[in-house]
Amino acid sequence: MNKNGDYNKRLFEEYDQLLERYTNLSLFLRGNTKLKAIDFTLMYEQKEIMEKYLKILKRRIENLEDLQKYRKIILPHTGLIKK
């Protein structure tokens, strides 16, 4: 796999892993927890930060897909431009 393939794979894996952790934390906080107020507050803050991080990763993925969709590739043997 080339560098771009590795980069893309890691980006999608990071998004999937974070989404799973975010979902689990959200479900945990909605449940009947017996956490101290400070622990709940910190975990809720963590969830909000994870949500922001997910949005950033999603934007990076969308940017990748846009680049792949619109990138022009010059075919070396013909000089033609492929979209």
C-alpha positions as a Python dict, from the first residue, in 0.01 Angstrom:
ca = {
    (1, 'M'): (0, 0, 0),
    (2, 'N'): (136, 343, -87),
    (3, 'K'): (173, 640, 146),
    (4, 'N'): (-165, 788, 49),
    (5, 'G'): (-333, 452, 98),
    (6, 'D'): (-178, 415, 444),
    (7, 'Y'): (-277, 771, 533),
    (8, 'N'): (-635, 717, 419),
    (9, 'K'): (-661, 385, 600),
    (10, 'R'): (-532, 534, 926),
    (11, 'L'): (-769, 829, 895),
    (12, 'F'): (-1074, 604, 851),
    (13, 'E'): (-959, 374, 1133),
    (14, 'E'): (-908, 671, 1365),
    (15, 'Y'): (-1256, 801, 1284),
    (16, 'D'): (-1418, 460, 1340),
    (17, 'Q'): (-1238, 404, 1671),
    (18, 'L'): (-1322, 749, 1802),
    (19, 'L'): (-1686, 715, 1694),
    (20, 'E'): (-1713, 389, 1887),
    (21, 'R'): (-1560, 545, 2200),
    (22, 'Y'): (-1779, 854, 2168),
    (23, 'T'): (-2093, 641, 2131),
    (24, 'N'): (-2002, 427, 2432),
    (25, 'L'): (-1930, 729, 2648),
    (26, 'S'): (-2256, 897, 2541),
    (27, 'L'): (-2455, 585, 2629),
    (28, 'F'): (-2275, 554, 2961),
    (29, 'L'): (-2352, 914, 3056),
    (30, 'R'): (-2722, 871, 2967),
    (31, 'G'): (-2749, 567, 3191),
    (32, 'N'): (-2812, 566, 3561),
    (33, 'T'): (-2460, 652, 3670),
    (34, 'K'): (-2354, 700, 4027),
    (35, 'L'): (-2062, 922, 3948),
    (36, 'K'): (-1945, 1210, 4160),
    (37, 'A'): (-2052, 1541, 4010),
    (38, 'I'): (-1695, 1631, 3918),
    (39, 'D'): (-1642, 1299, 3739),
    (40, 'F'): (-1966, 1338, 3545),
    (41, 'T'): (-1873, 1696, 3451),
    (42, 'L'): (-1528, 1593, 3332),
    (43, 'M'): (-1664, 1300, 3132),
    (44, 'Y'): (-1929, 1520, 2975),
    (45, 'E'): (-1659, 1771, 2880),
    (46, 'Q'): (-1456, 1482, 2735),
    (47, 'K'): (-1760, 1378, 2527),
    (48, 'E'): (-1795, 1731, 2389),
    (49, 'I'): (-1428, 1741, 2291),
    (50, 'M'): (-1457, 1400, 2128),
    (51, 'E'): (-1753, 1531, 1927),
    (52, 'K'): (-1546, 1826, 1803),
    (53, 'Y'): (-1262, 1588, 1714),
    (54, 'L'): (-1505, 1365, 1520),
    (55, 'K'): (-1624, 1667, 1323),
    (56, 'I'): (-1265, 1755, 1233),
    (57, 'L'): (-1190, 1399, 1123),
    (58, 'K'): (-1509, 1395, 916),
    (59, 'R'): (-1405, 1719, 743),
    (60, 'R'): (-1064, 1567, 668),
    (61, 'I'): (-1233, 1262, 516),
    (62, 'E'): (-1465, 1479, 310),
    (63, 'N'): (-1164, 1680, 193),
    (64, 'L'): (-987, 1360, 92),
    (65, 'E'): (-1289, 1245, -105),
    (66, 'D'): (-1316, 1584, -277),
    (67, 'L'): (-947, 1574, -368),
    (68, 'Q'): (-977, 1224, -510),
    (69, 'K'): (-1291, 1319, -700),
    (70, 'Y'): (-1156, 1635, -859),
    (71, 'R'): (-785, 1565, -885),
    (72, 'K'): (-658, 1576, -1241),
    (73, 'I'): (-411, 1305, -1328),
    (74, 'I'): (-185, 1342, -1629),
    (75, 'L'): (-133, 1006, -1788),
    (76, 'P'): (243, 981, -1841),
    (77, 'H'): (235, 790, -2167),
    (78, 'T'): (-29, 1003, -2342),
    (79, 'G'): (-13, 1347, -2186),
    (80, 'L'): (-392, 1333, -2152),
    (81, 'I'): (-560, 1469, -1844),
    (82, 'K'): (-790, 1230, -1664),
    (83, 'K'): (-1054, 1356, -1423),
}
